[in-house]
Amino acid sequence: MMVRSHSGELNTDGSSLVVAYGGAGGNPLTQYSGQRAEPLSVKLDLKLIADVGLVGFPNAGKSTLLRAISRAKPEVASYPFTTLRPNIGVLEYSDHRQITMADLPGLIEGAHMNIGMGHSFLKHVERTKLLLLVADIQGFQLGPQYPYRSCLDTVVLLNKELELYRDDLLDKPAMLVVNKMDVAEAQFKYDEVKDKLRYLADVVGDYPEELRPERVLDFTEVMAISADTDPIGVEKLKHRIREVLDFHAALKQKDVETSVIATLRAQMAPKGPQML
């Protein structure tokens, strides 16, 4: 039996994809004996389409941020892996503009080796236009038997896990939110680390090879807020997200226009010998 490999995507309403072919119908020459259809096992993989993807360690406050910035009501609790499946929230603006945001399960060190919830859910950020990393200013420790990771460590490790899943995710526009700035000594900790967070490339060399990403995220913006107690900070973040999305959309449109102009010029260029 011939084995064929079929793959494709259905991303828009009304789109279609042929995954298997039916057999030829019967006719008088074959005594109306038709051919069998092509047997095929089909795997359907749902990937969410959102403008913004929230990525962070467990308990970084991603779900709290989604609740604060949209009307979504994801579960919020003080234990790791509260979010078991992606949640979608809609950011609404006074001019009726809407931006969708996806909250993903917590990503931890070693997720690529199926530690924690693994990293297969990162497929839901493949189509996002913006990565929004959320880091707890207090850092993270999964349990007493696991090493403590500082706020800076978690950002470096998130970068590493994204790279191990698909390194082209690092090409996406990215923002970083340092959360829980309402806890004791948060401002002091943030002042110590904020420049390092903005210029990750200058600090990743200090990490051991197994933790060090080969490429680093280039954050368009680093903001420090408390998603739980700082509505003004959340509102500023909401509008900054829109500005960053619009900025990169304009850049992309300019690149497309430049490419089209270059193609038209090439097509209009004289070909063959010219009379002088």
C-alpha positions in Angstrom: 0.0 0.0 0.0 1.3 3.4 -0.9 1.9 5.6 2.2 1.5 9.4 1.7 2.4 12.1 4.1 -0.3 14.9 4.3 0.0 18.0 6.3 -1.5 21.4 6.3 -3.2 24.1 8.3 -6.7 25.5 8.4 -6.4 29.1 9.8 -9.3 31.0 8.2 -13.0 30.5 8.0 -14.0 28.5 5.0 -10.6 27.1 4.2 -10.2 23.5 3.2 -7.5 20.8 3.0 -7.5 17.5 1.2 -6.0 14.8 3.4 -7.2 11.7 1.6 -8.5 10.8 -1.9 -11.6 8.8 -2.7 -11.3 5.8 -5.1 -12.4 6.0 -8.7 -16.1 5.3 -9.2 -17.4 2.4 -11.1 -18.4 2.4 -14.7 -19.6 0.0 -17.4 -16.1 -1.0 -18.3 -15.3 -2.1 -14.7 -18.8 -3.6 -14.2 -19.5 -0.8 -11.9 -16.8 -2.0 -9.5 -15.2 1.1 -7.9 -11.8 1.4 -6.3 -11.3 1.6 -2.5 -10.7 5.0 -1.0 -7.3 5.8 0.3 -7.0 4.6 3.9 -5.5 7.2 6.2 -5.2 8.0 9.9 -5.6 11.7 10.6 -4.2 13.6 13.5 -5.9 16.9 14.3 -3.8 19.4 16.4 -5.6 22.5 17.7 -3.4 25.6 18.1 -4.9 28.7 19.6 -4.6 31.9 17.7 -4.1 34.9 20.0 -2.3 38.2 19.6 -0.3 37.9 22.8 1.0 34.8 24.6 1.8 34.8 28.3 4.8 32.7 29.2 6.3 32.3 32.7 7.1 30.0 35.6 4.3 28.7 37.8 3.0 31.2 40.3 4.5 34.1 38.4 1.0 35.7 38.3 0.1 35.1 34.6 -3.5 34.2 35.5 -3.8 37.1 37.9 -2.6 39.4 35.1 -5.1 38.0 32.6 -7.9 38.5 35.1 -6.8 42.1 35.8 -6.3 43.1 32.2 -9.3 41.4 30.6 -12.7 39.9 31.6 -11.3 36.4 31.6 -11.7 34.5 34.9 -8.9 31.9 35.0 -8.4 30.0 38.3 -5.9 31.7 40.6 -4.3 29.9 43.5 -1.0 29.9 45.5 0.2 26.5 44.3 2.1 25.6 41.1 0.4 24.6 37.9 -2.9 26.2 38.7 -3.4 26.7 34.9 -3.8 23.2 33.3 -5.0 24.4 29.9 -4.7 27.7 28.0 -7.1 30.5 28.8 -8.0 33.3 26.4 -8.8 36.8 27.5 -9.8 39.8 25.4 -8.3 43.2 26.1 -10.9 45.9 25.2 -10.1 49.5 24.5 -12.3 52.7 24.5 -12.3 52.8 20.7 -13.6 49.2 20.6 -10.2 47.8 19.6 -9.8 44.2 20.9 -6.6 42.3 21.5 -6.6 38.6 22.5 -4.2 37.2 25.1 -3.5 33.5 25.9 -2.5 32.4 29.3 -0.5 29.2 29.2 0.4 26.6 31.9 3.6 27.3 33.8 6.9 26.5 32.1 9.7 25.4 34.3 13.4 24.5 34.0 13.7 21.1 32.3 10.3 21.3 30.6 11.9 20.1 27.4 12.5 16.8 29.3 8.9 16.6 30.3 9.5 18.0 33.8 6.4 19.7 35.2 3.8 19.9 32.4 6.4 19.7 29.6 6.5 22.3 26.9 4.2 20.9 24.2 1.6 23.6 25.1 4.1 26.2 23.6 2.5 25.3 20.3 -0.2 27.8 21.3 2.3 30.7 21.1 3.5 29.8 17.6 0.9 32.1 16.0 1.0 34.9 18.5 2.3 38.3 17.4 3.9 39.1 20.8 5.4 37.1 23.6 4.8 38.5 27.1 7.0 36.9 29.6 5.9 37.2 33.3 8.5 36.8 36.0 8.1 36.9 39.8 10.4 39.4 41.4 10.8 36.9 44.3 12.1 34.2 41.9 10.9 30.6 42.0 11.5 27.3 43.8 9.3 24.3 42.8 10.0 22.5 46.1 12.7 22.0 48.8 14.5 19.4 46.7 14.8 21.9 43.8 17.2 24.8 43.5 16.0 28.3 44.1 16.0 30.5 40.9 16.1 34.3 41.1 13.9 36.5 39.0 16.8 36.9 36.5 17.4 33.1 36.5 13.8 32.4 35.6 13.9 34.8 32.6 17.1 33.2 31.4 15.6 29.7 31.8 12.4 30.7 30.1 14.5 32.0 27.2 16.3 28.6 27.1 13.1 26.5 27.2 11.6 28.6 24.3 14.8 28.1 22.3 14.7 24.3 22.9 11.1 24.1 21.8 11.5 26.3 18.6 14.3 28.8 18.3 12.3 30.9 15.8 10.1 31.9 18.7 12.9 34.1 19.8 12.4 36.2 16.6 9.0 37.3 17.8 8.6 40.7 19.5 8.8 40.3 23.2 8.0 42.2 26.4 8.8 41.3 30.0 6.6 42.0 33.0 8.3 41.7 36.4 5.3 41.0 38.7 4.5 41.1 42.4 6.1 44.4 43.0 3.9 44.8 46.1 5.9 42.3 48.2 8.5 43.4 50.7 11.9 44.7 49.2 10.5 44.2 45.7 11.8 47.6 44.5 15.2 47.0 46.0 15.4 43.6 44.2 14.2 45.2 40.9 16.7 48.0 41.0 19.5 45.4 41.4 18.3 43.4 38.4 16.5 45.7 35.9 19.5 46.5 33.7 20.5 42.9 33.5 16.9 42.0 32.4 17.1 44.7 29.7 20.4 43.4 28.4 20.3 39.6 28.8 23.0 39.1 26.2 25.5 40.7 28.6 24.7 38.2 31.4 23.9 34.8 29.9 27.6 34.1 29.6 27.8 33.8 33.4 25.5 30.8 33.3 26.6 27.2 32.9 26.2 25.8 29.4 23.2 23.6 30.2 21.2 26.6 31.3 22.6 29.2 28.9 20.6 30.0 25.7 22.5 30.4 22.5 20.2 33.3 21.5 18.5 35.8 23.7 15.2 37.5 23.6 15.3 41.2 22.8 12.7 42.8 25.0 10.9 45.8 23.5 9.8 46.8 27.0 10.5 45.7 30.6 7.8 46.8 33.0 7.5 46.2 36.8 4.0 46.0 38.2 1.8 44.2 40.7 -1.0 42.6 38.7 -3.0 42.0 41.9 -2.8 45.5 43.5 -1.7 48.0 40.8 -4.6 48.8 38.4 -2.7 51.9 37.1 0.3 49.8 36.2 -1.9 47.1 34.5 -3.7 49.8 32.5 -0.3 51.2 31.4 0.8 47.7 30.4 -2.5 47.2 28.4 -1.9 50.3 26.3 1.8 49.6 25.9 0.9 46.1 24.5 -1.2 47.8 21.9 1.5 50.3 21.0 4.1 47.5 20.6 1.8 45.4 18.5 0.9 48.3 16.2 4.6 49.3 15.9 5.7 45.8 14.8 2.6 45.5 12.5 3.7 48.8 10.8 7.3 47.5 10.4 6.0 44.2 8.9 3.8 46.2 6.5 6.7 48.4 5.5 8.8 45.3 4.8 6.0 43.8 2.6 5.7 47.1 0.7 9.5 47.3 0.2 9.5 43.7 -1.1 6.6 44.4 -3.5 8.4 47.5 -4.9 11.6 45.6 -5.4 9.8 42.8 -7.2 8.0 45.3 -9.5 11.2 47.1 -10.3 12.8 43.8 -11.2 9.9 42.9 -13.5 10.0 46.4 -15.2 13.8 46.3 -15.7 14.8 46.2 -19.4 15.7 42.7 -20.6 17.9 41.8 -23.6 19.9 44.1 -25.8 19.0 47.8 -25.8 19.2 50.2 -28.7 21.2 53.3 -28.0 
